[in-house]
Amino acid sequence: MRRRTFLKSIAAGGLKTIVSRLPSGLQARSAIRSRVRPSDLGWPRTDRWEKLNQVVGGNLIKPRPLFATCQEEQNGAACAEATRNMRNPFYIGDQPAGTEVSGWLDAWTPAPSEYAVRVRNTADVIAVVNFARENNLRLVVKGGGHSYLGTSNAPDSLLIWTRAMNRVILHDAFVAKGCEGQFAPAPAVTAEAGAMWIDLYDAVTTRGGRYVQGGGCTSVGVAGLVQSGGFGSFSKGFGTAAAGLLEAEVVTADGRVRVANACTNPDLFWAVKGGGGGSWGVVTRLTLRTHDLPEFFGWAEGKITAKSNDAFRQLITRFVAFYTENLFNPHWGEQIRLGPDNTLELSMVSQGLDDDQITRLWRPFFDVVKSAGDLTVSAIDAGAAHSRHWWDVVYRKSKGSDAMISDPRPDAPASHAWWSGDQDQVGAFIHAYDSLWLPASLLRRKESDRLGDALFAASRHHRIELHFNKGIAGAPSEAVAATRDTATNPAVTDAFVLVIIADGERPADPGLARPAVDTNAARKNAQQIDLAAAELRKIAPNAGSYVSESDFFNAEWQRTYWGANYPKLRSIKRKYDPDGLFFVHHGVGSEEWSADGFTRG
Ligand SMILES: Cc1cc2nc3c(=O)[nH]c(=O)nc-3n(C[C@H](O)[C@H](O)[C@H](O)COP(=O)(O)OP(=O)(O)OC[C@H]3O[C@@H](n4cnc5c(N)ncnc54)[C@H](O)[C@@H]3O)c2cc1C
């Protein structure tokens, strides 16, 4: 309740501030004040929908809630299928109304669009964008469906669903349009908007022997992640996914197809690189740089539990010192988790180091924690393997690994698998979520005590996750420079880590038979997350936050997501989408609209 009231007041206050800052010409320019709903007189008549359906080859659909069949017939085959697959991210993504998370306490509930178009190509996208604009509809775009903030679903809307556009093409020597003679040809990969990262990893790494910087979760959509900035396990080596973008094709609100790259429409190109999904137009394809594949990817895992608070505080000091000296470099990413039960869970990965280097690197730390009388250690291990098999689920299975879970459906591609570590998130109902970037200056000797104290204090309230791969300080200078040349908050390149504090519970989709969510307990959990984040904000008072993994109720989203880049993003938004056809919660320009995106001003 408190969170909702808070949100309303922010929306109202934020709007006044921004509108008054706009030049008067721009304030007057847009005529669109509201979007129509199915209950409104202006809603397109059936014949118009039929015409659209013809234009898009019969791909206009009426999406139904994921568990609609369970409400109709609890024991029916369709309900059984939905229930069987509700923890399968690929199945969820294959449903027009599917969302990877099943909602967020006091924030949003999955709600299908009134209509969706399963677009097959750019021409379909143009047709739907024009239809939405001409009929003044609330438009939504969905790719992988992994928006935590619920920005790819909205009731009473028309959905552009890119799932069926998923071709992936490799290039030996790609030159962006208009960049001929200005940039050297580069090896690259082009993906259509509906492709998921596993599709690229399969083509680029498993089959192609190269590397592309994408996301960690295999079923995240390529277009959604690149527009978020986007981090994968090895981003400390290569920068954000957006930093690797060479070109995008975008259908803008006027229905025009625009190529965006460093030489053609460079402002749109920059905005698409981290300016947030669903705000600029429909990205129909993206081309990303590929890199030489490091020979090895590695890992360090384990669980260390301290027998007292003091011992845990000391363990944090030890780890921070070990990290600063040995891991704060392009090789090491992913995370550690610090919990109220005085446990440090280690789940780190590396690129470019062989088994021997890794074993030698970690031995001193492992020896110390194993021999400490006030710590218990379990399943501690570090090593490396040939990188080409990292995303190769068939190979992994042949070696007895259970690190990846295959899509069990009979017609699923063999490469479609998700990390077992991501399983808990599939279908999760979010209680609360927050993230903040901590500057690398906190690793300096004279600051490290403050850092240790704050991490310890935060972990008293809730488990915190330190995602080192999501802070780009410590990366190679080219990766830092390429990330700086994106719309993501520049704080990302000064940060050694993104701390994520989040929690939720098992799926709570509408229509799913389950006991009601215990909202009191969930709100208490949300409060603990707020308290933990507050401890960390004491040492990083103006910390930025990652647009895609952040608090739905973030009061300062413009500053925290984009920092000094926000005014430039606003002006690019006005140029390409003056009528706000592309609206998402806390997207650039969304402060001009009501929370549901239907009413302006
Ligand atoms: C389980 C899980 C794991 C995650 N793991 C990571 C991770 O490892 N690294 C990381 O950086 N992030 C991660 N994220 C966050 C994720 O990257 C973002 O939520 C991303 O935007 C999702 O893209 P999508 O296409 O899958 O989702 P969608 O919900 O389909 O889209 C997300 C946003 O992008 C817009 N969008 C999608 N496609 C297009 C398009 N073609 N044109 C224009 N707008 C479009 C949508 O309108 C929406 O606003 C994760 C999220 C979840 C739920």
The ligand as an ORCA input file, in Angstrom:
! r2SCAN-3c Opt
* xyz 0 1
  C      14.958    -14.622    -15.130
  C      15.613    -13.368    -15.645
  C      16.977    -13.379    -15.855
  C      17.611    -12.228    -16.319
  N      18.953    -12.269    -16.533
  C      19.584    -11.168    -16.967
  C      20.989    -11.191    -17.201
  O      21.655    -12.202    -17.049
  N      21.573    -10.045    -17.609
  C      20.864     -8.901    -17.803
  O      21.456     -7.892    -18.186
  N      19.539     -8.867    -17.631
  C      18.888     -9.967    -17.218
  N      17.535     -9.927    -17.036
  C      16.813     -8.700    -17.362
  C      16.521     -8.702    -18.870
  O      17.703     -8.498    -19.584
  C      15.593     -7.573    -19.258
  O      14.401     -7.683    -18.558
  C      15.333     -7.554    -20.758
  O      14.759     -6.336    -21.098
  C      14.430     -8.683    -21.179
  O      14.259     -8.721    -22.551
  P      13.148     -9.699    -23.146
  O      13.067     -9.475    -24.601
  O      13.407    -11.076    -22.668
  O      11.878     -9.229    -22.374
  P      10.551     -8.481    -22.816
  O       9.763     -8.472    -21.560
  O       9.959     -9.086    -23.996
  O      11.058     -7.049    -23.174
  C      11.684     -6.216    -22.234
  C      11.481     -4.770    -22.659
  O      12.066     -4.578    -23.944
  C      11.066     -4.222    -24.873
  N      11.321     -4.936    -26.113
  C      11.453     -6.265    -26.295
  N      11.697     -6.522    -27.578
  C      11.691     -5.350    -28.222
  C      11.885     -4.967    -29.566
  N      12.112     -5.859    -30.511
  N      11.820     -3.667    -29.871
  C      11.570     -2.737    -28.932
  N      11.382     -3.036    -27.643
  C      11.453     -4.338    -27.300
  C       9.737     -4.577    -24.269
  O       8.725     -3.718    -24.720
  C      10.018     -4.409    -22.801
  O       9.852     -3.071    -22.444
  C      16.855    -11.061    -16.585
  C      15.484    -11.066    -16.380
  C      14.862    -12.219    -15.908
  C      13.390    -12.213    -15.678
*
